[in-house]
């Protein structure tokens, strides 16, 4: 009688385990980030084994050490960190891309909100282009090394203006100044050059100096009901 021997019970599970291993099948596991290697490669520990994978283009949130991440790939040699499932420290998050980034809405608005502070940093420059600009703030502090402004009209309505500087120059075709009280003090020379000068006071006009000189090329005229000299 022919008897067919049975296979050892320990052989079949070993073959099945080999076929289901990470080297020969798709990988889709959760793991913890242990280190970030050069070249954008991350080291992820999952179930006692260490996987090396690069971040997928769709994973904009930068993984940090200790984050729980999802690793997927067709085999263990082609693995991608596709998403950050859980952050080790949720107080700080960073969105990273390797190239230019554009946030666009074809039909709606784009709003950026912050519960505390909002910072914009451009290593080379910052540009704002819009048909209308609105800024609403209780206080503003502007530090600019050099400012050039060009426009058709500027209007400012404030309660108090203070300008402190070393040189002040204004070149205009017409200057109109209206005030209830005006006070000007100059330590050095105060000069006025004009084709016509007209000063008029409703109550009193006074010109005083340690030495006062009034000269004219053609005519000097003094007209009053009383003239006192000396």
PyMOL commands that place a pseudoatom at each C-alpha (Angstrom):
pseudoatom trace, name=CA, resn=UNK, resi=1, chain=A, elem=C, hetatm=0, pos=[0.000, 0.000, 0.000]
pseudoatom trace, name=CA, resn=UNK, resi=2, chain=A, elem=C, hetatm=0, pos=[1.310, 3.384, -1.010]
pseudoatom trace, name=CA, resn=UNK, resi=3, chain=A, elem=C, hetatm=0, pos=[1.131, 6.029, 1.696]
pseudoatom trace, name=CA, resn=UNK, resi=4, chain=A, elem=C, hetatm=0, pos=[1.607, 9.728, 0.821]
pseudoatom trace, name=CA, resn=UNK, resi=5, chain=A, elem=C, hetatm=0, pos=[3.454, 11.490, 3.603]
pseudoatom trace, name=CA, resn=UNK, resi=6, chain=A, elem=C, hetatm=0, pos=[1.858, 14.639, 5.041]
pseudoatom trace, name=CA, resn=UNK, resi=7, chain=A, elem=C, hetatm=0, pos=[3.705, 17.956, 4.970]
pseudoatom trace, name=CA, resn=UNK, resi=8, chain=A, elem=C, hetatm=0, pos=[5.165, 19.208, 8.153]
pseudoatom trace, name=CA, resn=UNK, resi=9, chain=A, elem=C, hetatm=0, pos=[2.809, 21.692, 9.846]
pseudoatom trace, name=CA, resn=UNK, resi=10, chain=A, elem=C, hetatm=0, pos=[5.668, 24.161, 10.320]
pseudoatom trace, name=CA, resn=UNK, resi=11, chain=A, elem=C, hetatm=0, pos=[6.478, 24.437, 6.600]
pseudoatom trace, name=CA, resn=UNK, resi=12, chain=A, elem=C, hetatm=0, pos=[3.276, 26.047, 5.276]
pseudoatom trace, name=CA, resn=UNK, resi=13, chain=A, elem=C, hetatm=0, pos=[3.157, 29.068, 7.661]
pseudoatom trace, name=CA, resn=UNK, resi=14, chain=A, elem=C, hetatm=0, pos=[6.793, 29.849, 6.868]
pseudoatom trace, name=CA, resn=UNK, resi=15, chain=A, elem=C, hetatm=0, pos=[6.028, 30.007, 3.140]
pseudoatom trace, name=CA, resn=UNK, resi=16, chain=A, elem=C, hetatm=0, pos=[2.962, 32.160, 3.747]
pseudoatom trace, name=CA, resn=UNK, resi=17, chain=A, elem=C, hetatm=0, pos=[4.917, 34.526, 5.975]
pseudoatom trace, name=CA, resn=UNK, resi=18, chain=A, elem=C, hetatm=0, pos=[7.594, 34.899, 3.315]
pseudoatom trace, name=CA, resn=UNK, resi=19, chain=A, elem=C, hetatm=0, pos=[5.035, 35.803, 0.647]
pseudoatom trace, name=CA, resn=UNK, resi=20, chain=A, elem=C, hetatm=0, pos=[3.322, 38.357, 2.868]
pseudoatom trace, name=CA, resn=UNK, resi=21, chain=A, elem=C, hetatm=0, pos=[6.593, 39.964, 3.886]
pseudoatom trace, name=CA, resn=UNK, resi=22, chain=A, elem=C, hetatm=0, pos=[7.312, 43.636, 3.158]
pseudoatom trace, name=CA, resn=UNK, resi=23, chain=A, elem=C, hetatm=0, pos=[9.860, 42.803, 0.480]
pseudoatom trace, name=CA, resn=UNK, resi=24, chain=A, elem=C, hetatm=0, pos=[7.314, 41.077, -1.758]
pseudoatom trace, name=CA, resn=UNK, resi=25, chain=A, elem=C, hetatm=0, pos=[4.043, 42.908, -1.067]
pseudoatom trace, name=CA, resn=UNK, resi=26, chain=A, elem=C, hetatm=0, pos=[2.467, 46.315, -0.617]
pseudoatom trace, name=CA, resn=UNK, resi=27, chain=A, elem=C, hetatm=0, pos=[3.154, 48.208, 2.609]
pseudoatom trace, name=CA, resn=UNK, resi=28, chain=A, elem=C, hetatm=0, pos=[0.575, 50.285, 4.443]
pseudoatom trace, name=CA, resn=UNK, resi=29, chain=A, elem=C, hetatm=0, pos=[1.501, 50.766, 8.097]
pseudoatom trace, name=CA, resn=UNK, resi=30, chain=A, elem=C, hetatm=0, pos=[1.556, 53.317, 10.894]
pseudoatom trace, name=CA, resn=UNK, resi=31, chain=A, elem=C, hetatm=0, pos=[4.839, 54.214, 12.517]
pseudoatom trace, name=CA, resn=UNK, resi=32, chain=A, elem=C, hetatm=0, pos=[6.702, 56.772, 14.555]
pseudoatom trace, name=CA, resn=UNK, resi=33, chain=A, elem=C, hetatm=0, pos=[9.292, 59.107, 13.031]
pseudoatom trace, name=CA, resn=UNK, resi=34, chain=A, elem=C, hetatm=0, pos=[12.673, 58.500, 14.626]
pseudoatom trace, name=CA, resn=UNK, resi=35, chain=A, elem=C, hetatm=0, pos=[14.956, 60.688, 12.517]
pseudoatom trace, name=CA, resn=UNK, resi=36, chain=A, elem=C, hetatm=0, pos=[15.172, 62.868, 9.408]
pseudoatom trace, name=CA, resn=UNK, resi=37, chain=A, elem=C, hetatm=0, pos=[17.991, 61.880, 7.084]
pseudoatom trace, name=CA, resn=UNK, resi=38, chain=A, elem=C, hetatm=0, pos=[19.665, 63.952, 4.349]
pseudoatom trace, name=CA, resn=UNK, resi=39, chain=A, elem=C, hetatm=0, pos=[17.928, 64.050, 0.994]
pseudoatom trace, name=CA, resn=UNK, resi=40, chain=A, elem=C, hetatm=0, pos=[14.412, 64.251, 2.432]
pseudoatom trace, name=CA, resn=UNK, resi=41, chain=A, elem=C, hetatm=0, pos=[14.434, 60.678, 3.741]
pseudoatom trace, name=CA, resn=UNK, resi=42, chain=A, elem=C, hetatm=0, pos=[12.672, 59.852, 7.011]
pseudoatom trace, name=CA, resn=UNK, resi=43, chain=A, elem=C, hetatm=0, pos=[13.330, 56.934, 9.298]
pseudoatom trace, name=CA, resn=UNK, resi=44, chain=A, elem=C, hetatm=0, pos=[10.100, 55.437, 10.668]
pseudoatom trace, name=CA, resn=UNK, resi=45, chain=A, elem=C, hetatm=0, pos=[9.817, 52.673, 13.248]
pseudoatom trace, name=CA, resn=UNK, resi=46, chain=A, elem=C, hetatm=0, pos=[6.822, 50.363, 12.925]
pseudoatom trace, name=CA, resn=UNK, resi=47, chain=A, elem=C, hetatm=0, pos=[6.283, 47.079, 14.790]
pseudoatom trace, name=CA, resn=UNK, resi=48, chain=A, elem=C, hetatm=0, pos=[9.939, 46.761, 15.685]
pseudoatom trace, name=CA, resn=UNK, resi=49, chain=A, elem=C, hetatm=0, pos=[11.317, 47.368, 12.193]
pseudoatom trace, name=CA, resn=UNK, resi=50, chain=A, elem=C, hetatm=0, pos=[12.808, 50.542, 10.727]
pseudoatom trace, name=CA, resn=UNK, resi=51, chain=A, elem=C, hetatm=0, pos=[11.487, 51.826, 7.400]
pseudoatom trace, name=CA, resn=UNK, resi=52, chain=A, elem=C, hetatm=0, pos=[13.187, 54.439, 5.269]
pseudoatom trace, name=CA, resn=UNK, resi=53, chain=A, elem=C, hetatm=0, pos=[10.839, 56.523, 3.140]
pseudoatom trace, name=CA, resn=UNK, resi=54, chain=A, elem=C, hetatm=0, pos=[10.585, 59.893, 1.473]
pseudoatom trace, name=CA, resn=UNK, resi=55, chain=A, elem=C, hetatm=0, pos=[7.753, 62.308, 2.057]
pseudoatom trace, name=CA, resn=UNK, resi=56, chain=A, elem=C, hetatm=0, pos=[5.000, 62.192, -0.542]
pseudoatom trace, name=CA, resn=UNK, resi=57, chain=A, elem=C, hetatm=0, pos=[4.230, 65.369, -2.498]
pseudoatom trace, name=CA, resn=UNK, resi=58, chain=A, elem=C, hetatm=0, pos=[0.707, 65.408, -1.044]
pseudoatom trace, name=CA, resn=UNK, resi=59, chain=A, elem=C, hetatm=0, pos=[2.024, 65.464, 2.544]
pseudoatom trace, name=CA, resn=UNK, resi=60, chain=A, elem=C, hetatm=0, pos=[2.472, 69.209, 3.038]
pseudoatom trace, name=CA, resn=UNK, resi=61, chain=A, elem=C, hetatm=0, pos=[2.713, 69.021, 6.839]
pseudoatom trace, name=CA, resn=UNK, resi=62, chain=A, elem=C, hetatm=0, pos=[6.361, 68.505, 7.711]
pseudoatom trace, name=CA, resn=UNK, resi=63, chain=A, elem=C, hetatm=0, pos=[6.842, 65.427, 9.908]
pseudoatom trace, name=CA, resn=UNK, resi=64, chain=A, elem=C, hetatm=0, pos=[8.678, 65.925, 13.182]
pseudoatom trace, name=CA, resn=UNK, resi=65, chain=A, elem=C, hetatm=0, pos=[10.444, 63.479, 15.464]
pseudoatom trace, name=CA, resn=UNK, resi=66, chain=A, elem=C, hetatm=0, pos=[7.897, 61.431, 17.379]
pseudoatom trace, name=CA, resn=UNK, resi=67, chain=A, elem=C, hetatm=0, pos=[4.976, 62.023, 14.999]
pseudoatom trace, name=CA, resn=UNK, resi=68, chain=A, elem=C, hetatm=0, pos=[2.741, 59.087, 14.127]
pseudoatom trace, name=CA, resn=UNK, resi=69, chain=A, elem=C, hetatm=0, pos=[2.748, 58.831, 10.329]
pseudoatom trace, name=CA, resn=UNK, resi=70, chain=A, elem=C, hetatm=0, pos=[1.298, 56.653, 7.604]
pseudoatom trace, name=CA, resn=UNK, resi=71, chain=A, elem=C, hetatm=0, pos=[3.779, 54.868, 5.344]
pseudoatom trace, name=CA, resn=UNK, resi=72, chain=A, elem=C, hetatm=0, pos=[2.640, 53.308, 2.076]
pseudoatom trace, name=CA, resn=UNK, resi=73, chain=A, elem=C, hetatm=0, pos=[4.292, 51.815, -0.967]
pseudoatom trace, name=CA, resn=UNK, resi=74, chain=A, elem=C, hetatm=0, pos=[4.255, 48.919, -3.440]
pseudoatom trace, name=CA, resn=UNK, resi=75, chain=A, elem=C, hetatm=0, pos=[7.155, 47.258, -1.601]
pseudoatom trace, name=CA, resn=UNK, resi=76, chain=A, elem=C, hetatm=0, pos=[9.753, 47.981, 1.074]
pseudoatom trace, name=CA, resn=UNK, resi=77, chain=A, elem=C, hetatm=0, pos=[12.105, 49.537, -1.476]
pseudoatom trace, name=CA, resn=UNK, resi=78, chain=A, elem=C, hetatm=0, pos=[9.579, 52.138, -2.609]
pseudoatom trace, name=CA, resn=UNK, resi=79, chain=A, elem=C, hetatm=0, pos=[8.000, 53.660, 0.471]
pseudoatom trace, name=CA, resn=UNK, resi=80, chain=A, elem=C, hetatm=0, pos=[6.376, 57.071, 0.912]
pseudoatom trace, name=CA, resn=UNK, resi=81, chain=A, elem=C, hetatm=0, pos=[5.382, 58.975, 4.002]
pseudoatom trace, name=CA, resn=UNK, resi=82, chain=A, elem=C, hetatm=0, pos=[1.889, 59.920, 2.860]
pseudoatom trace, name=CA, resn=UNK, resi=83, chain=A, elem=C, hetatm=0, pos=[0.387, 61.651, 5.898]
pseudoatom trace, name=CA, resn=UNK, resi=84, chain=A, elem=C, hetatm=0, pos=[0.942, 62.742, 9.479]
pseudoatom trace, name=CA, resn=UNK, resi=85, chain=A, elem=C, hetatm=0, pos=[-1.743, 60.972, 11.489]
pseudoatom trace, name=CA, resn=UNK, resi=86, chain=A, elem=C, hetatm=0, pos=[-0.847, 62.338, 14.917]
pseudoatom trace, name=CA, resn=UNK, resi=87, chain=A, elem=C, hetatm=0, pos=[1.598, 65.039, 15.990]
pseudoatom trace, name=CA, resn=UNK, resi=88, chain=A, elem=C, hetatm=0, pos=[3.884, 64.599, 18.956]
pseudoatom trace, name=CA, resn=UNK, resi=89, chain=A, elem=C, hetatm=0, pos=[3.612, 68.355, 19.633]
pseudoatom trace, name=CA, resn=UNK, resi=90, chain=A, elem=C, hetatm=0, pos=[0.522, 69.923, 18.077]
pseudoatom trace, name=CA, resn=UNK, resi=91, chain=A, elem=C, hetatm=0, pos=[1.508, 73.413, 19.238]
pseudoatom trace, name=CA, resn=UNK, resi=92, chain=A, elem=C, hetatm=0, pos=[3.816, 73.873, 16.244]
pseudoatom trace, name=CA, resn=UNK, resi=93, chain=A, elem=C, hetatm=0, pos=[3.032, 72.908, 12.644]
pseudoatom trace, name=CA, resn=UNK, resi=94, chain=A, elem=C, hetatm=0, pos=[4.858, 73.729, 9.423]
pseudoatom trace, name=CA, resn=UNK, resi=95, chain=A, elem=C, hetatm=0, pos=[3.754, 73.322, 5.819]
pseudoatom trace, name=CA, resn=UNK, resi=96, chain=A, elem=C, hetatm=0, pos=[6.742, 72.694, 3.548]
pseudoatom trace, name=CA, resn=UNK, resi=97, chain=A, elem=C, hetatm=0, pos=[7.178, 72.455, -0.212]
pseudoatom trace, name=CA, resn=UNK, resi=98, chain=A, elem=C, hetatm=0, pos=[10.365, 72.233, -2.243]
pseudoatom trace, name=CA, resn=UNK, resi=99, chain=A, elem=C, hetatm=0, pos=[9.381, 74.736, -4.964]
pseudoatom trace, name=CA, resn=UNK, resi=100, chain=A, elem=C, hetatm=0, pos=[7.058, 77.680, -5.533]
pseudoatom trace, name=CA, resn=UNK, resi=101, chain=A, elem=C, hetatm=0, pos=[3.698, 77.550, -3.758]
pseudoatom trace, name=CA, resn=UNK, resi=102, chain=A, elem=C, hetatm=0, pos=[0.473, 79.243, -4.871]
pseudoatom trace, name=CA, resn=UNK, resi=103, chain=A, elem=C, hetatm=0, pos=[-2.751, 79.386, -2.856]
pseudoatom trace, name=CA, resn=UNK, resi=104, chain=A, elem=C, hetatm=0, pos=[-5.536, 80.258, -5.282]
pseudoatom trace, name=CA, resn=UNK, resi=105, chain=A, elem=C, hetatm=0, pos=[-9.302, 80.415, -5.370]
pseudoatom trace, name=CA, resn=UNK, resi=106, chain=A, elem=C, hetatm=0, pos=[-10.917, 80.639, -8.793]
pseudoatom trace, name=CA, resn=UNK, resi=107, chain=A, elem=C, hetatm=0, pos=[-14.290, 81.936, -7.613]
pseudoatom trace, name=CA, resn=UNK, resi=108, chain=A, elem=C, hetatm=0, pos=[-14.012, 82.778, -3.922]
pseudoatom trace, name=CA, resn=UNK, resi=109, chain=A, elem=C, hetatm=0, pos=[-11.868, 84.623, -1.403]
pseudoatom trace, name=CA, resn=UNK, resi=110, chain=A, elem=C, hetatm=0, pos=[-8.792, 83.423, 0.468]
pseudoatom trace, name=CA, resn=UNK, resi=111, chain=A, elem=C, hetatm=0, pos=[-8.722, 84.168, 4.199]
pseudoatom trace, name=CA, resn=UNK, resi=112, chain=A, elem=C, hetatm=0, pos=[-5.819, 83.640, 6.581]
pseudoatom trace, name=CA, resn=UNK, resi=113, chain=A, elem=C, hetatm=0, pos=[-6.698, 83.850, 10.268]
pseudoatom trace, name=CA, resn=UNK, resi=114, chain=A, elem=C, hetatm=0, pos=[-4.598, 83.647, 13.406]
pseudoatom trace, name=CA, resn=UNK, resi=115, chain=A, elem=C, hetatm=0, pos=[-5.703, 83.597, 17.028]
pseudoatom trace, name=CA, resn=UNK, resi=116, chain=A, elem=C, hetatm=0, pos=[-2.550, 85.404, 18.187]
pseudoatom trace, name=CA, resn=UNK, resi=117, chain=A, elem=C, hetatm=0, pos=[-0.069, 86.774, 15.636]
pseudoatom trace, name=CA, resn=UNK, resi=118, chain=A, elem=C, hetatm=0, pos=[0.336, 86.632, 11.862]
pseudoatom trace, name=CA, resn=UNK, resi=119, chain=A, elem=C, hetatm=0, pos=[3.818, 87.035, 10.346]
pseudoatom trace, name=CA, resn=UNK, resi=120, chain=A, elem=C, hetatm=0, pos=[4.839, 87.388, 6.692]
pseudoatom trace, name=CA, resn=UNK, resi=121, chain=A, elem=C, hetatm=0, pos=[8.513, 86.849, 5.895]
pseudoatom trace, name=CA, resn=UNK, resi=122, chain=A, elem=C, hetatm=0, pos=[10.113, 87.163, 2.474]
pseudoatom trace, name=CA, resn=UNK, resi=123, chain=A, elem=C, hetatm=0, pos=[13.823, 86.445, 2.245]
pseudoatom trace, name=CA, resn=UNK, resi=124, chain=A, elem=C, hetatm=0, pos=[14.139, 88.499, -0.950]
pseudoatom trace, name=CA, resn=UNK, resi=125, chain=A, elem=C, hetatm=0, pos=[10.996, 90.632, -1.068]
pseudoatom trace, name=CA, resn=UNK, resi=126, chain=A, elem=C, hetatm=0, pos=[7.304, 91.043, -0.312]
pseudoatom trace, name=CA, resn=UNK, resi=127, chain=A, elem=C, hetatm=0, pos=[4.826, 92.283, -2.914]
pseudoatom trace, name=CA, resn=UNK, resi=128, chain=A, elem=C, hetatm=0, pos=[1.160, 93.240, -2.587]
pseudoatom trace, name=CA, resn=UNK, resi=129, chain=A, elem=C, hetatm=0, pos=[-0.867, 93.900, -5.732]
pseudoatom trace, name=CA, resn=UNK, resi=130, chain=A, elem=C, hetatm=0, pos=[-4.569, 94.778, -5.487]
pseudoatom trace, name=CA, resn=UNK, resi=131, chain=A, elem=C, hetatm=0, pos=[-6.972, 97.425, -6.823]
pseudoatom trace, name=CA, resn=UNK, resi=132, chain=A, elem=C, hetatm=0, pos=[-7.881, 98.341, -3.229]
pseudoatom trace, name=CA, resn=UNK, resi=133, chain=A, elem=C, hetatm=0, pos=[-5.939, 98.039, 0.033]
pseudoatom trace, name=CA, resn=UNK, resi=134, chain=A, elem=C, hetatm=0, pos=[-7.501, 98.318, 3.495]
pseudoatom trace, name=CA, resn=UNK, resi=135, chain=A, elem=C, hetatm=0, pos=[-5.580, 98.259, 6.777]
pseudoatom trace, name=CA, resn=UNK, resi=136, chain=A, elem=C, hetatm=0, pos=[-7.339, 98.467, 10.147]
pseudoatom trace, name=CA, resn=UNK, resi=137, chain=A, elem=C, hetatm=0, pos=[-5.178, 98.461, 13.282]
pseudoatom trace, name=CA, resn=UNK, resi=138, chain=A, elem=C, hetatm=0, pos=[-5.145, 100.109, 16.691]
pseudoatom trace, name=CA, resn=UNK, resi=139, chain=A, elem=C, hetatm=0, pos=[-1.387, 100.695, 16.526]
pseudoatom trace, name=CA, resn=UNK, resi=140, chain=A, elem=C, hetatm=0, pos=[1.228, 100.413, 13.773]
pseudoatom trace, name=CA, resn=UNK, resi=141, chain=A, elem=C, hetatm=0, pos=[5.025, 100.477, 13.888]
pseudoatom trace, name=CA, resn=UNK, resi=142, chain=A, elem=C, hetatm=0, pos=[6.758, 100.874, 10.522]
pseudoatom trace, name=CA, resn=UNK, resi=143, chain=A, elem=C, hetatm=0, pos=[10.552, 100.658, 10.100]
pseudoatom trace, name=CA, resn=UNK, resi=144, chain=A, elem=C, hetatm=0, pos=[11.715, 101.295, 6.533]
pseudoatom trace, name=CA, resn=UNK, resi=145, chain=A, elem=C, hetatm=0, pos=[15.267, 102.106, 5.490]
pseudoatom trace, name=CA, resn=UNK, resi=146, chain=A, elem=C, hetatm=0, pos=[14.160, 103.931, 2.348]
pseudoatom trace, name=CA, resn=UNK, resi=147, chain=A, elem=C, hetatm=0, pos=[10.617, 104.759, 1.230]
pseudoatom trace, name=CA, resn=UNK, resi=148, chain=A, elem=C, hetatm=0, pos=[9.483, 105.950, -2.207]
pseudoatom trace, name=CA, resn=UNK, resi=149, chain=A, elem=C, hetatm=0, pos=[5.789, 106.769, -2.641]
pseudoatom trace, name=CA, resn=UNK, resi=150, chain=A, elem=C, hetatm=0, pos=[4.103, 107.653, -5.911]
pseudoatom trace, name=CA, resn=UNK, resi=151, chain=A, elem=C, hetatm=0, pos=[0.417, 108.395, -6.266]
pseudoatom trace, name=CA, resn=UNK, resi=152, chain=A, elem=C, hetatm=0, pos=[-2.182, 110.877, -7.432]
pseudoatom trace, name=CA, resn=UNK, resi=153, chain=A, elem=C, hetatm=0, pos=[-3.635, 111.912, -4.073]
pseudoatom trace, name=CA, resn=UNK, resi=154, chain=A, elem=C, hetatm=0, pos=[-2.897, 111.457, -0.374]
pseudoatom trace, name=CA, resn=UNK, resi=155, chain=A, elem=C, hetatm=0, pos=[-5.223, 112.489, 2.440]
pseudoatom trace, name=CA, resn=UNK, resi=156, chain=A, elem=C, hetatm=0, pos=[-4.573, 112.130, 6.171]
pseudoatom trace, name=CA, resn=UNK, resi=157, chain=A, elem=C, hetatm=0, pos=[-6.951, 112.962, 9.008]
pseudoatom trace, name=CA, resn=UNK, resi=158, chain=A, elem=C, hetatm=0, pos=[-5.248, 112.801, 12.384]
pseudoatom trace, name=CA, resn=UNK, resi=159, chain=A, elem=C, hetatm=0, pos=[-5.371, 114.586, 15.732]
pseudoatom trace, name=CA, resn=UNK, resi=160, chain=A, elem=C, hetatm=0, pos=[-1.620, 115.064, 16.087]
pseudoatom trace, name=CA, resn=UNK, resi=161, chain=A, elem=C, hetatm=0, pos=[1.392, 114.878, 13.741]
pseudoatom trace, name=CA, resn=UNK, resi=162, chain=A, elem=C, hetatm=0, pos=[5.028, 114.967, 14.844]
pseudoatom trace, name=CA, resn=UNK, resi=163, chain=A, elem=C, hetatm=0, pos=[7.943, 114.864, 12.413]
pseudoatom trace, name=CA, resn=UNK, resi=164, chain=A, elem=C, hetatm=0, pos=[11.522, 114.614, 13.708]
pseudoatom trace, name=CA, resn=UNK, resi=165, chain=A, elem=C, hetatm=0, pos=[14.353, 114.598, 11.223]
pseudoatom trace, name=CA, resn=UNK, resi=166, chain=A, elem=C, hetatm=0, pos=[17.553, 116.272, 10.066]
pseudoatom trace, name=CA, resn=UNK, resi=167, chain=A, elem=C, hetatm=0, pos=[16.490, 117.519, 6.625]
pseudoatom trace, name=CA, resn=UNK, resi=168, chain=A, elem=C, hetatm=0, pos=[12.989, 118.417, 5.441]
pseudoatom trace, name=CA, resn=UNK, resi=169, chain=A, elem=C, hetatm=0, pos=[12.356, 119.425, 1.832]
pseudoatom trace, name=CA, resn=UNK, resi=170, chain=A, elem=C, hetatm=0, pos=[9.038, 120.136, 0.125]
pseudoatom trace, name=CA, resn=UNK, resi=171, chain=A, elem=C, hetatm=0, pos=[8.740, 121.079, -3.553]
pseudoatom trace, name=CA, resn=UNK, resi=172, chain=A, elem=C, hetatm=0, pos=[5.205, 122.008, -4.640]
pseudoatom trace, name=CA, resn=UNK, resi=173, chain=A, elem=C, hetatm=0, pos=[3.534, 124.339, -7.098]
pseudoatom trace, name=CA, resn=UNK, resi=174, chain=A, elem=C, hetatm=0, pos=[1.067, 125.663, -4.520]
pseudoatom trace, name=CA, resn=UNK, resi=175, chain=A, elem=C, hetatm=0, pos=[1.163, 125.576, -0.726]
pseudoatom trace, name=CA, resn=UNK, resi=176, chain=A, elem=C, hetatm=0, pos=[-1.838, 126.501, 1.444]
pseudoatom trace, name=CA, resn=UNK, resi=177, chain=A, elem=C, hetatm=0, pos=[-1.566, 126.547, 5.238]
pseudoatom trace, name=CA, resn=UNK, resi=178, chain=A, elem=C, hetatm=0, pos=[-4.573, 127.271, 7.454]
pseudoatom trace, name=CA, resn=UNK, resi=179, chain=A, elem=C, hetatm=0, pos=[-4.326, 127.248, 11.259]
pseudoatom trace, name=CA, resn=UNK, resi=180, chain=A, elem=C, hetatm=0, pos=[-5.674, 129.055, 14.327]
pseudoatom trace, name=CA, resn=UNK, resi=181, chain=A, elem=C, hetatm=0, pos=[-2.246, 129.402, 15.918]
pseudoatom trace, name=CA, resn=UNK, resi=182, chain=A, elem=C, hetatm=0, pos=[1.150, 129.034, 14.271]
pseudoatom trace, name=CA, resn=UNK, resi=183, chain=A, elem=C, hetatm=0, pos=[4.536, 129.155, 16.001]
pseudoatom trace, name=CA, resn=UNK, resi=184, chain=A, elem=C, hetatm=0, pos=[7.900, 128.774, 14.309]
pseudoatom trace, name=CA, resn=UNK, resi=185, chain=A, elem=C, hetatm=0, pos=[11.339, 129.054, 15.899]
pseudoatom trace, name=CA, resn=UNK, resi=186, chain=A, elem=C, hetatm=0, pos=[14.607, 128.992, 13.967]
pseudoatom trace, name=CA, resn=UNK, resi=187, chain=A, elem=C, hetatm=0, pos=[18.011, 129.126, 15.642]
pseudoatom trace, name=CA, resn=UNK, resi=188, chain=A, elem=C, hetatm=0, pos=[19.933, 129.970, 12.486]
pseudoatom trace, name=CA, resn=UNK, resi=189, chain=A, elem=C, hetatm=0, pos=[19.007, 131.921, 9.366]
pseudoatom trace, name=CA, resn=UNK, resi=190, chain=A, elem=C, hetatm=0, pos=[15.425, 132.253, 8.151]
pseudoatom trace, name=CA, resn=UNK, resi=191, chain=A, elem=C, hetatm=0, pos=[15.283, 133.419, 4.534]
pseudoatom trace, name=CA, resn=UNK, resi=192, chain=A, elem=C, hetatm=0, pos=[12.388, 134.075, 2.189]
pseudoatom trace, name=CA, resn=UNK, resi=193, chain=A, elem=C, hetatm=0, pos=[12.813, 134.695, -1.550]
pseudoatom trace, name=CA, resn=UNK, resi=194, chain=A, elem=C, hetatm=0, pos=[9.687, 135.785, -3.436]
pseudoatom trace, name=CA, resn=UNK, resi=195, chain=A, elem=C, hetatm=0, pos=[8.584, 138.203, -6.131]
pseudoatom trace, name=CA, resn=UNK, resi=196, chain=A, elem=C, hetatm=0, pos=[5.838, 139.637, -3.873]
pseudoatom trace, name=CA, resn=UNK, resi=197, chain=A, elem=C, hetatm=0, pos=[5.487, 139.446, -0.083]
pseudoatom trace, name=CA, resn=UNK, resi=198, chain=A, elem=C, hetatm=0, pos=[2.253, 140.532, 1.585]
pseudoatom trace, name=CA, resn=UNK, resi=199, chain=A, elem=C, hetatm=0, pos=[1.808, 140.421, 5.370]
pseudoatom trace, name=CA, resn=UNK, resi=200, chain=A, elem=C, hetatm=0, pos=[-1.450, 141.588, 6.901]
pseudoatom trace, name=CA, resn=UNK, resi=201, chain=A, elem=C, hetatm=0, pos=[-2.524, 141.620, 10.556]
pseudoatom trace, name=CA, resn=UNK, resi=202, chain=A, elem=C, hetatm=0, pos=[-6.021, 142.511, 11.798]
pseudoatom trace, name=CA, resn=UNK, resi=203, chain=A, elem=C, hetatm=0, pos=[-4.732, 143.759, 15.188]
pseudoatom trace, name=CA, resn=UNK, resi=204, chain=A, elem=C, hetatm=0, pos=[-0.981, 144.258, 15.418]
pseudoatom trace, name=CA, resn=UNK, resi=205, chain=A, elem=C, hetatm=0, pos=[2.128, 143.640, 13.339]
pseudoatom trace, name=CA, resn=UNK, resi=206, chain=A, elem=C, hetatm=0, pos=[5.527, 143.766, 15.034]
pseudoatom trace, name=CA, resn=UNK, resi=207, chain=A, elem=C, hetatm=0, pos=[9.029, 143.539, 13.589]
pseudoatom trace, name=CA, resn=UNK, resi=208, chain=A, elem=C, hetatm=0, pos=[11.885, 143.664, 16.086]
pseudoatom trace, name=CA, resn=UNK, resi=209, chain=A, elem=C, hetatm=0, pos=[15.562, 142.955, 16.016]
pseudoatom trace, name=CA, resn=UNK, resi=210, chain=A, elem=C, hetatm=0, pos=[18.800, 144.051, 17.627]
pseudoatom trace, name=CA, resn=UNK, resi=211, chain=A, elem=C, hetatm=0, pos=[19.673, 145.581, 14.286]
pseudoatom trace, name=CA, resn=UNK, resi=212, chain=A, elem=C, hetatm=0, pos=[16.876, 146.102, 11.763]
pseudoatom trace, name=CA, resn=UNK, resi=213, chain=A, elem=C, hetatm=0, pos=[17.515, 147.174, 8.205]
pseudoatom trace, name=CA, resn=UNK, resi=214, chain=A, elem=C, hetatm=0, pos=[14.786, 148.049, 5.729]
pseudoatom trace, name=CA, resn=UNK, resi=215, chain=A, elem=C, hetatm=0, pos=[15.956, 148.888, 2.223]
pseudoatom trace, name=CA, resn=UNK, resi=216, chain=A, elem=C, hetatm=0, pos=[14.329, 149.371, -1.132]
pseudoatom trace, name=CA, resn=UNK, resi=217, chain=A, elem=C, hetatm=0, pos=[15.621, 150.065, -4.603]
pseudoatom trace, name=CA, resn=UNK, resi=218, chain=A, elem=C, hetatm=0, pos=[12.965, 152.608, -5.613]
pseudoatom trace, name=CA, resn=UNK, resi=219, chain=A, elem=C, hetatm=0, pos=[10.492, 153.471, -2.854]
pseudoatom trace, name=CA, resn=UNK, resi=220, chain=A, elem=C, hetatm=0, pos=[9.840, 153.131, 0.862]
pseudoatom trace, name=CA, resn=UNK, resi=221, chain=A, elem=C, hetatm=0, pos=[6.403, 154.238, 2.026]
pseudoatom trace, name=CA, resn=UNK, resi=222, chain=A, elem=C, hetatm=0, pos=[5.031, 154.530, 5.570]
pseudoatom trace, name=CA, resn=UNK, resi=223, chain=A, elem=C, hetatm=0, pos=[1.358, 155.458, 5.901]
pseudoatom trace, name=CA, resn=UNK, resi=224, chain=A, elem=C, hetatm=0, pos=[-0.595, 155.684, 9.162]
pseudoatom trace, name=CA, resn=UNK, resi=225, chain=A, elem=C, hetatm=0, pos=[-2.656, 158.105, 11.206]
pseudoatom trace, name=CA, resn=UNK, resi=226, chain=A, elem=C, hetatm=0, pos=[0.289, 158.369, 13.596]
pseudoatom trace, name=CA, resn=UNK, resi=227, chain=A, elem=C, hetatm=0, pos=[3.927, 157.621, 13.035]
pseudoatom trace, name=CA, resn=UNK, resi=228, chain=A, elem=C, hetatm=0, pos=[6.303, 157.515, 16.020]
pseudoatom trace, name=CA, resn=UNK, resi=229, chain=A, elem=C, hetatm=0, pos=[10.065, 157.312, 15.483]
pseudoatom trace, name=CA, resn=UNK, resi=230, chain=A, elem=C, hetatm=0, pos=[12.727, 157.272, 18.157]
for i in range(1, 230): cmd.bond("trace and resi %d" % i, "trace and resi %d" % (i + 1))
show_as sticks, trace
zoom trace
